[in-house]
Amino acid sequence: MDDLKQHILVYSGSLVEIQKLKHDLEKVSISVYLKDSAKTASNTGFADFSSAKLFILENEVEKARPIVAKFKEQFNL
Protein backbone atom coordinates (compact mmCIF):
# COMPACT_ATOMS: atom_id res chain seq x y z
CA MET A 1 0.00 0.00 0.00
CA ASP A 2 2.94 2.38 0.56
CA ASP A 3 3.72 2.21 -3.15
CA LEU A 4 0.44 3.93 -4.02
CA LYS A 5 0.96 7.66 -4.32
CA GLN A 6 -1.79 10.24 -4.48
CA HIS A 7 -1.61 13.24 -6.82
CA ILE A 8 -2.76 16.56 -5.34
CA LEU A 9 -3.98 19.55 -7.33
CA VAL A 10 -1.54 22.39 -6.69
CA TYR A 11 -2.67 25.02 -9.18
CA SER A 12 -5.26 25.59 -11.88
CA GLY A 13 -4.87 28.38 -14.41
CA SER A 14 -3.73 29.25 -17.90
CA LEU A 15 -1.25 27.00 -19.66
CA VAL A 16 1.34 29.80 -19.65
CA GLU A 17 1.08 30.15 -15.86
CA ILE A 18 1.18 26.38 -15.41
CA GLN A 19 4.32 26.05 -17.54
CA LYS A 20 6.12 28.63 -15.37
CA LEU A 21 5.12 26.93 -12.13
CA LYS A 22 5.99 23.51 -13.58
CA HIS A 23 9.47 24.80 -14.42
CA ASP A 24 9.93 26.23 -10.91
CA LEU A 25 8.89 22.95 -9.26
CA GLU A 26 11.00 20.76 -11.54
CA LYS A 27 14.06 22.91 -10.75
CA VAL A 28 13.94 21.53 -7.20
CA SER A 29 13.22 17.96 -8.36
CA ILE A 30 9.49 17.93 -7.67
CA SER A 31 7.71 15.65 -10.13
CA VAL A 32 4.64 17.19 -11.70
CA TYR A 33 1.64 15.95 -13.65
CA LEU A 34 0.02 18.39 -16.07
CA LYS A 35 -3.57 18.07 -17.25
CA ASP A 36 -4.16 20.40 -20.18
CA SER A 37 -7.84 21.08 -20.85
CA ALA A 38 -7.07 22.63 -24.23
CA LYS A 39 -5.42 19.47 -25.49
CA THR A 40 -8.21 17.30 -24.13
CA ALA A 41 -10.84 19.60 -25.63
CA SER A 42 -9.19 19.72 -29.06
CA ASN A 43 -8.97 15.92 -29.13
CA THR A 44 -12.74 15.75 -28.64
CA GLY A 45 -13.57 18.56 -31.06
CA PHE A 46 -14.22 21.29 -28.50
CA ALA A 47 -12.16 24.40 -27.91
CA ASP A 48 -11.38 25.31 -24.30
CA PHE A 49 -8.03 27.03 -24.08
CA SER A 50 -8.64 28.65 -20.72
CA SER A 51 -7.29 26.22 -18.18
CA ALA A 52 -4.81 23.59 -17.22
CA LYS A 53 -4.18 21.84 -13.92
CA LEU A 54 -0.90 21.01 -12.23
CA PHE A 55 -0.65 18.09 -9.82
CA ILE A 56 2.18 16.86 -7.61
CA LEU A 57 2.60 13.81 -5.42
CA GLU A 58 1.09 14.12 -1.97
CA ASN A 59 4.44 13.48 -0.28
CA GLU A 60 5.95 16.57 -2.00
CA VAL A 61 3.31 19.11 -0.96
CA GLU A 62 5.33 20.61 1.91
CA LYS A 63 8.40 20.99 -0.32
CA ALA A 64 6.28 22.67 -3.01
CA ARG A 65 4.32 25.00 -0.72
CA PRO A 66 6.87 27.89 -0.61
CA ILE A 67 7.47 27.67 -4.37
CA VAL A 68 3.76 27.86 -5.12
CA ALA A 69 3.34 30.74 -2.66
CA LYS A 70 6.19 32.68 -4.29
CA PHE A 71 4.73 32.01 -7.75
CA LYS A 72 1.31 33.31 -6.67
CA GLU A 73 2.89 36.37 -5.06
CA GLN A 74 4.85 37.18 -8.23
CA PHE A 75 1.70 37.17 -10.32
CA ASN A 76 -0.66 38.61 -7.68
CA LEU A 77 -2.81 35.48 -7.71
CNS distance restraints for C-alpha pairs under 8 A (distance, minus, plus):
assign (resid   5 and name CA) (resid  57 and name CA) 6.47 0.50 0.50
assign (resid   5 and name CA) (resid  58 and name CA) 6.88 0.50 0.50
assign (resid   5 and name CA) (resid  59 and name CA) 7.90 0.50 0.50
assign (resid   6 and name CA) (resid  57 and name CA) 5.74 0.50 0.50
assign (resid   6 and name CA) (resid  58 and name CA) 5.45 0.50 0.50
assign (resid   7 and name CA) (resid  55 and name CA) 5.79 0.50 0.50
assign (resid   7 and name CA) (resid  56 and name CA) 5.29 0.50 0.50
assign (resid   7 and name CA) (resid  57 and name CA) 4.47 0.50 0.50
assign (resid   7 and name CA) (resid  58 and name CA) 5.61 0.50 0.50
assign (resid   8 and name CA) (resid  55 and name CA) 5.19 0.50 0.50
assign (resid   8 and name CA) (resid  56 and name CA) 5.45 0.50 0.50
assign (resid   8 and name CA) (resid  57 and name CA) 6.02 0.50 0.50
assign (resid   8 and name CA) (resid  58 and name CA) 5.66 0.50 0.50
assign (resid   8 and name CA) (resid  61 and name CA) 7.91 0.50 0.50
assign (resid   9 and name CA) (resid  53 and name CA) 6.97 0.50 0.50
assign (resid   9 and name CA) (resid  54 and name CA) 5.97 0.50 0.50
assign (resid   9 and name CA) (resid  55 and name CA) 4.40 0.50 0.50
assign (resid   9 and name CA) (resid  56 and name CA) 6.73 0.50 0.50
assign (resid  10 and name CA) (resid  53 and name CA) 7.71 0.50 0.50
assign (resid  10 and name CA) (resid  54 and name CA) 5.74 0.50 0.50
assign (resid  10 and name CA) (resid  55 and name CA) 5.39 0.50 0.50
assign (resid  10 and name CA) (resid  56 and name CA) 6.73 0.50 0.50
assign (resid  10 and name CA) (resid  68 and name CA) 7.78 0.50 0.50
assign (resid  11 and name CA) (resid  18 and name CA) 7.45 0.50 0.50
assign (resid  11 and name CA) (resid  53 and name CA) 5.90 0.50 0.50
assign (resid  11 and name CA) (resid  54 and name CA) 5.34 0.50 0.50
assign (resid  11 and name CA) (resid  55 and name CA) 7.24 0.50 0.50
assign (resid  12 and name CA) (resid  18 and name CA) 7.39 0.50 0.50
assign (resid  12 and name CA) (resid  51 and name CA) 6.65 0.50 0.50
assign (resid  12 and name CA) (resid  52 and name CA) 5.72 0.50 0.50
assign (resid  12 and name CA) (resid  53 and name CA) 4.40 0.50 0.50
assign (resid  12 and name CA) (resid  54 and name CA) 6.33 0.50 0.50
assign (resid  13 and name CA) (resid  17 and name CA) 6.37 0.50 0.50
assign (resid  13 and name CA) (resid  18 and name CA) 6.45 0.50 0.50
assign (resid  13 and name CA) (resid  50 and name CA) 7.35 0.50 0.50
assign (resid  13 and name CA) (resid  51 and name CA) 4.97 0.50 0.50
assign (resid  13 and name CA) (resid  52 and name CA) 5.55 0.50 0.50
assign (resid  13 and name CA) (resid  53 and name CA) 6.59 0.50 0.50
assign (resid  14 and name CA) (resid  18 and name CA) 6.21 0.50 0.50
assign (resid  14 and name CA) (resid  49 and name CA) 7.85 0.50 0.50
assign (resid  14 and name CA) (resid  50 and name CA) 5.70 0.50 0.50
assign (resid  14 and name CA) (resid  51 and name CA) 4.68 0.50 0.50
assign (resid  14 and name CA) (resid  52 and name CA) 5.80 0.50 0.50
assign (resid  15 and name CA) (resid  19 and name CA) 6.04 0.50 0.50
assign (resid  15 and name CA) (resid  36 and name CA) 7.23 0.50 0.50
assign (resid  15 and name CA) (resid  50 and name CA) 7.65 0.50 0.50
assign (resid  15 and name CA) (resid  51 and name CA) 6.26 0.50 0.50
assign (resid  15 and name CA) (resid  52 and name CA) 5.50 0.50 0.50
assign (resid  16 and name CA) (resid  20 and name CA) 6.52 0.50 0.50
assign (resid  17 and name CA) (resid  21 and name CA) 6.37 0.50 0.50
assign (resid  18 and name CA) (resid  22 and name CA) 5.89 0.50 0.50
assign (resid  18 and name CA) (resid  52 and name CA) 6.86 0.50 0.50
assign (resid  18 and name CA) (resid  53 and name CA) 7.19 0.50 0.50
assign (resid  18 and name CA) (resid  54 and name CA) 6.58 0.50 0.50
assign (resid  19 and name CA) (resid  23 and name CA) 6.14 0.50 0.50
assign (resid  20 and name CA) (resid  24 and name CA) 6.34 0.50 0.50
assign (resid  21 and name CA) (resid  25 and name CA) 6.18 0.50 0.50
assign (resid  21 and name CA) (resid  68 and name CA) 7.20 0.50 0.50
assign (resid  21 and name CA) (resid  71 and name CA) 6.71 0.50 0.50
assign (resid  22 and name CA) (resid  26 and name CA) 6.07 0.50 0.50
assign (resid  22 and name CA) (resid  32 and name CA) 6.73 0.50 0.50
assign (resid  22 and name CA) (resid  54 and name CA) 7.45 0.50 0.50
assign (resid  23 and name CA) (resid  27 and name CA) 6.17 0.50 0.50
assign (resid  24 and name CA) (resid  28 and name CA) 7.20 0.50 0.50
assign (resid  24 and name CA) (resid  67 and name CA) 7.14 0.50 0.50
assign (resid  25 and name CA) (resid  29 and name CA) 6.67 0.50 0.50
assign (resid  25 and name CA) (resid  30 and name CA) 5.31 0.50 0.50
assign (resid  25 and name CA) (resid  31 and name CA) 7.45 0.50 0.50
assign (resid  25 and name CA) (resid  32 and name CA) 7.56 0.50 0.50
assign (resid  25 and name CA) (resid  64 and name CA) 6.78 0.50 0.50
assign (resid  25 and name CA) (resid  67 and name CA) 6.94 0.50 0.50
assign (resid  26 and name CA) (resid  30 and name CA) 5.03 0.50 0.50
assign (resid  26 and name CA) (resid  31 and name CA) 6.25 0.50 0.50
assign (resid  26 and name CA) (resid  32 and name CA) 7.30 0.50 0.50
assign (resid  30 and name CA) (resid  56 and name CA) 7.39 0.50 0.50
assign (resid  30 and name CA) (resid  60 and name CA) 6.82 0.50 0.50
assign (resid  30 and name CA) (resid  64 and name CA) 7.39 0.50 0.50
assign (resid  31 and name CA) (resid  56 and name CA) 6.19 0.50 0.50
assign (resid  31 and name CA) (resid  57 and name CA) 7.19 0.50 0.50
assign (resid  32 and name CA) (resid  54 and name CA) 6.75 0.50 0.50
assign (resid  32 and name CA) (resid  55 and name CA) 5.69 0.50 0.50
assign (resid  32 and name CA) (resid  56 and name CA) 4.79 0.50 0.50
assign (resid  32 and name CA) (resid  57 and name CA) 7.42 0.50 0.50
assign (resid  33 and name CA) (resid  54 and name CA) 5.85 0.50 0.50
assign (resid  33 and name CA) (resid  55 and name CA) 4.96 0.50 0.50
assign (resid  33 and name CA) (resid  56 and name CA) 6.14 0.50 0.50
assign (resid  34 and name CA) (resid  52 and name CA) 7.20 0.50 0.50
assign (resid  34 and name CA) (resid  53 and name CA) 5.85 0.50 0.50
assign (resid  34 and name CA) (resid  54 and name CA) 4.75 0.50 0.50
assign (resid  34 and name CA) (resid  55 and name CA) 6.30 0.50 0.50
assign (resid  35 and name CA) (resid  52 and name CA) 5.66 0.50 0.50
assign (resid  35 and name CA) (resid  53 and name CA) 5.06 0.50 0.50
assign (resid  35 and name CA) (resid  54 and name CA) 6.40 0.50 0.50
assign (resid  35 and name CA) (resid  55 and name CA) 7.98 0.50 0.50
assign (resid  36 and name CA) (resid  40 and name CA) 6.45 0.50 0.50
assign (resid  36 and name CA) (resid  51 and name CA) 6.91 0.50 0.50
assign (resid  36 and name CA) (resid  52 and name CA) 4.41 0.50 0.50
assign (resid  36 and name CA) (resid  53 and name CA) 6.43 0.50 0.50
assign (resid  37 and name CA) (resid  41 and name CA) 5.84 0.50 0.50
assign (resid  37 and name CA) (resid  48 and name CA) 6.51 0.50 0.50
assign (resid  37 and name CA) (resid  49 and name CA) 6.77 0.50 0.50
assign (resid  37 and name CA) (resid  50 and name CA) 7.61 0.50 0.50
assign (resid  37 and name CA) (resid  51 and name CA) 5.82 0.50 0.50
assign (resid  37 and name CA) (resid  52 and name CA) 5.35 0.50 0.50
assign (resid  37 and name CA) (resid  53 and name CA) 7.87 0.50 0.50
assign (resid  38 and name CA) (resid  42 and name CA) 6.03 0.50 0.50
assign (resid  38 and name CA) (resid  47 and name CA) 6.53 0.50 0.50
assign (resid  38 and name CA) (resid  48 and name CA) 5.07 0.50 0.50
assign (resid  38 and name CA) (resid  49 and name CA) 4.50 0.50 0.50
assign (resid  38 and name CA) (resid  50 and name CA) 7.14 0.50 0.50
assign (resid  38 and name CA) (resid  51 and name CA) 7.04 0.50 0.50
assign (resid  38 and name CA) (resid  52 and name CA) 7.43 0.50 0.50
assign (resid  39 and name CA) (resid  43 and name CA) 6.20 0.50 0.50
assign (resid  40 and name CA) (resid  44 and name CA) 6.57 0.50 0.50
assign (resid  41 and name CA) (resid  45 and name CA) 6.16 0.50 0.50
assign (resid  41 and name CA) (resid  46 and name CA) 4.74 0.50 0.50
assign (resid  41 and name CA) (resid  47 and name CA) 5.47 0.50 0.50
assign (resid  41 and name CA) (resid  48 and name CA) 5.89 0.50 0.50
assign (resid  42 and name CA) (resid  46 and name CA) 5.29 0.50 0.50
assign (resid  42 and name CA) (resid  47 and name CA) 5.66 0.50 0.50
assign (resid  42 and name CA) (resid  48 and name CA) 7.66 0.50 0.50
assign (resid  56 and name CA) (resid  60 and name CA) 6.76 0.50 0.50
assign (resid  56 and name CA) (resid  61 and name CA) 7.11 0.50 0.50
assign (resid  57 and name CA) (resid  61 and name CA) 6.96 0.50 0.50
assign (resid  60 and name CA) (resid  64 and name CA) 6.20 0.50 0.50
assign (resid  61 and name CA) (resid  65 and name CA) 5.98 0.50 0.50
assign (resid  62 and name CA) (resid  66 and name CA) 7.85 0.50 0.50
assign (resid  63 and name CA) (resid  67 and name CA) 7.87 0.50 0.50
assign (resid  64 and name CA) (resid  68 and name CA) 6.15 0.50 0.50
assign (resid  65 and name CA) (resid  69 and name CA) 6.14 0.50 0.50
assign (resid  66 and name CA) (resid  70 and name CA) 6.08 0.50 0.50
assign (resid  67 and name CA) (resid  71 and name CA) 6.15 0.50 0.50
assign (resid  68 and name CA) (resid  72 and name CA) 6.17 0.50 0.50
assign (resid  69 and name CA) (resid  73 and name CA) 6.13 0.50 0.50
assign (resid  70 and name CA) (resid  74 and name CA) 6.14 0.50 0.50
assign (resid  71 and name CA) (resid  75 and name CA) 6.52 0.50 0.50
assign (resid  72 and name CA) (resid  76 and name CA) 5.75 0.50 0.50
assign (resid  72 and name CA) (resid  77 and name CA) 4.77 0.50 0.50
assign (resid  73 and name CA) (resid  77 and name CA) 6.35 0.50 0.50
